[in-house]
Amino acid sequence: MNLAPLTLPPSNHRILIIDDNPSIHEDFRKILGPADVSLSKELDVAEASLFGDETDGERPGNFQIDSAFQGQDGLEKVRVAFSEGKPYAVAFVDVRMPPGWDGIETISRIWKEFPDLQIVICTAYSDYSWDEIAKSVGNSDQILVLKKPFDNVEVLQIAHALSKKWQLTQIARKQMEELEALVSQRTVELRAANAQLKGEVAERAAAEEALRRSEERFSKAFHGSPVPMAIQQPNGDGCLDANASFVELLGASREAVLAGKTSFWLNELTSVTIREELAARHVVRNLAATVVTPSDEKREVLVAAENLELGNSPYHLLILQDITDRVRLENELRQAQKMEAVGRLAAGVAHDFNNILTVILGNTSMQLRNPRLDEKLAASLNHVQTAAERATALTRQLLAYSRKQMIQRRSVALNEVVEQTVAMLRRVIGEHIALDMQLAPDLPPIFADPSNVDQVIMNLALNARDAMPDGGRLTLTTTRVEIDKAYRARNSEAQLGPHICLAVKDTGHGMDTATVARIFDPFFTTKDPGKGTGMGLATVYGALKQHGGWVEVDSAPGRGTTIRTYFPLCPEGHVATVRKSEIALAEVAPTDKITILVVEDEDMLREFVSDALMTVGYRVLSAANGKDALGVWAKHKEKIDLLLTDVVMPESISGRQLAHMLIMDKPELKVIFTSGYSSELFGAEFESEKNHIFLAKPYLPDRLAQTVASHLQSRPAPAVALAVSMPKPIARSKTRKSVAKRFKVTASGKVLRSHASRRHLMSAKNAKKKRQLAKMGRVDKTDIARIKANLPFG
């Protein structure tokens, strides 16, 4: 048992004098008041004679004297002093104090409340015997009797001794209280300890079992977690442990992971960053890093780390989050957003811009044919034409990149297109570059626009040429590949199934990762200013995406570049073809018997087209919109052989609607659509219609004349197919199968209806017969509306 160390309270020099005689109070103040040197010396001599030792040092300070002239007053002062925390140590009490309490009664009352007060009874004669005093106040060692007259030294000695005794009494009482408290506390503790010891063995056993289970759970959670985790040495030299997910992510053996440094799978800069962050902040959160596996596969991860102490040894807990797929999707989203932005820009300006360019190029070309043209003016016009052609090419490249160019896909033999393009490439790339072809035999046809395929090959070849300024080898390879799920997991742009791969390989200087990431961005180029627009590879990317294909790049500094393009195969039933040469103007049949209806809302463009066609001998009728065209048609439909119409016009009738209405009236009518850009020109419906061809703006007069001549000489389809919405009764009824026997019904609910049905309708004698034919499903809602409006069909 430990007791508190002995600490003496400060000396208490407070003394209370209780006496009815004022002179007695004065005497006590003289004795116990301010120090008297001579009296102190007498006291020293007296102590030396009594105790045999001389006193050393100075005596304590003066006593604080308070006076009370009656017993009642004395008790009240004692009470006040105690309540203020300044109790009296000694009280000198006179025995006789008329008219109030005498000294004995005063002492008895004081000790009832304050038993520790040391009291000295002062008396001149024996009022009470000692036995009487003891009987009245008790046989106490806290009372002394001082006979009057008293000796000064004796009084001073008594004051010092009793005040010291009071002080020691307080210490003893405090020690006793503390001792009792400690004994009580220790008793309670021992009882609790005994109770605890009774269950300690069982608790220890339970704790050991819980610890075992906890370690087992931790081990299972750690090793079975799908989150990659490892416990690493603080210096990065090896791991104490790593779970299967961590080992799998790193693509190495468990032994190699545990023995290897952090730089085994992270670059040194990232490893140092992790250690520094843990040393400074004790935690790492969401640190982006790239993990490189032994097979050089790169995985994007977020690193979380914390300081960990196991068995008094420091470690680092590493947690990796594989975000490779998220990063890839984010990159794809950014790419899609860029393409969408460029697409909106290109589509927004292409239509009007190409109309303007058609007027510029057309009129310039026609003026340049004038043999009497001034040389300077001819040179200026040539500059205008060159600039307009560059603007045309840039607009088409923007549309190609944004996948908004107008394409006419068909079955194409890729090897034949490559061979034809290579023949021209040999003159373009120069003799310092060897050109090889490795074409797989018997390739199935692809489904593509031949001009776009030409453009892809040409752009890739020219890009490869520029990468080999000092010469090298350019190789074009075609192969058939089968894209499976494992391949698609590595490239989300890939599509499942068979494809044809066209690879263009060069032996140039190659590209780093940062350059490869940007080569398909529009206007990005590594060439010197003025030597490239930055749209070549962007056009390749857009063209492949619009055809349902994709592009892959394999390049590294110093080992050249291979760009692989993937084209989808042609659907079954299409026969592979290669573009034929344009029909020469000399082969065109006499044109003075051919009448062409030109519909164009741009006045200058309509005037140019009309002049260009009349220049080569055609008769031309023109209209500014669909409504005017219907008026011209009503007057001259028997003479009109071909409709040349813009697709987008401001009136309610578009070019396609106008063509359909006129073909209903005259099935053998030839149609040429022309436009700078229109969303109406996209989709399988437009590509499947055989009664028309498309002429993209801008175009030159020769191109216009060749297109018209070619289409006029083409063999007419036996029954022109019109794609119209299937009437809801037919689409929903059980008779759809019977309808399909007479008409071709597509999966989207379209009826491809031959003109034979139209002739049935036209031959009906009256409206009743026409309605009967409509109910049989030979006509659609548009026909019924025309019947109700009493509009003619022939």
PEBEL-V933285 format. One line per field, one symbol per residue. ss: DSSP state (H for helix, E for strand, C for the rest). phi: phi as a letter, one per 30 degrees, with the letter a starting at -180 (. if undefined). burial: # if it has 9 or more other C-alpha atoms within 8 Angstrom, else .. Layout:
ss=???
phi=???
burial=???
This chain:
ss=CCCCCCCCCCCCCEEEEECCCHHHHHHHHHHHCCCCHHHHHHHHHHHHHHHCCCCCCCCCCCCEEEEECCHHHHHHHHHHHHHCCCCCCEEEEECCCCCCCCHHHHHHHHHHHCCCCEEEEEECCCCCCHHHHHHHHCCCCCEEEEECCCCHHHHHHHHHHHHHHHHHHHHHHHHHHHHHHHHHHHHHHHHHHHHHHHHHHHHHHHHHHHHHHHHHHHHHHHHHCCCEEEEEECCCECEEEECHHHHHHHCCCHHHHHHCEHHHCCCHHHHHHHHHHHHHHCEEEEEEEEEECCCCCEEEEEEEEEEEEECCEEEEEEEEEECHHHHHHHHHHHHHHHHHHHHHHHHHHHHHHHHHHHHHHHHHHHHHCCCCCCHHHHHHHHHHHHHHHHHHHHHHHHHHHCCCCCCCCEEECHHHHHHHHHHHHHHHHCCCEEEEEEECCCCCCEEECHHHHHHHHHHHHHHHHHCCCCCEEEEEEEEEEEECHHHHHHCCCCCCEEEEEEEEEECCCCCCHHHHCCCCCCCCCCCCCCCCCCCHHHHHHHHHHHCCCEEEEEECCCCCEEEEEEEEECCCCCCCECCCCCCCHHHCCCCCCCEEEEECCCHHHHHHHHHHHHHCCCEEEEECCHHHHHHHHHHHCCCEEEEEEECCCCCCCCHHHHHHHHHHHCCCCEEEEEECCCHHHCCHHHHHCCCEEEEECCCCHHHHHHHHHHHHHCCCCCCCCEEEECCHHHHHCCCHHHHHHHCEECCCCEEEECHHHHHHHHHCCCHHHHHHHHHCCCCCHHHHHHHHCCCCCC
phi=.ccdddbddeeccdbcccadcdddeddddddcdedcdddddeddddddddcibddcicdddddcccbbcbddddddddddddddibddcbbcbddcbdccddddddddddddcbddddbcdcbdbddbddddddddcjdcdcbbccdddcddddddddeddddddeddddddddddddddddddddddddddddddddcddddddddddddddddddddddddcddddbaccddcicibdaaddddddddibddddddddddddbbddddddedddddddciabbhddacccdecidcbdbccbbbdbcbhicdbcccbccdceddddddddddddddddddddddddcddddddddddddddddddddddcddddddddddddddddddddddddddddddibddbbdadbddedddddddeddedcdjddcdccbbcddhdddccadedddeddddddddddeddbdcjlbcbcbbbcbcccddddddbdddcdjdbccccccbcddibddddedcdcddidbcddeicadicddddeeddddddicabbbbaaejbibbcccbcdddedjccdbbeddddddddddecdcccccccadddddddddddddddcjdcbcbbdaddddddddddbddcdcbccbddcbdddcddddddddddedbddddbbcbadaadddcjddddddcdbbbbdddbcedddddddddddddddddbddccbddeeeddcdddddddddcbdcdddiccccddddddedddddbddddddddddidbcdddddddddhddca
burial=...........#########....#..##.###.....##.#######.............##.#.#########.##..##....#########.#...###########....########.........##..#.....#..##.....#.###.#..###.######...#..##..##..#.................................#.##.#.########.#####.######..###....#######.###..##..##.##...###....#####.....#########......###########..#...........##.##..##..##.##############.#....#....#..##.##..##..#.############...#######.##..#...##..#...###...##..#.######.##############.##...#########..#...##.....#.#.###############...#..####.#.......################.###.#.###.############.....#.#....#....#..#..########...##.###.###..##########.###.##......########.#...###..###.###..#.##########...#....#.#####.#######..########........####..#...##....#..##..###...#######.##.##..#....###.##..####..##.##.......
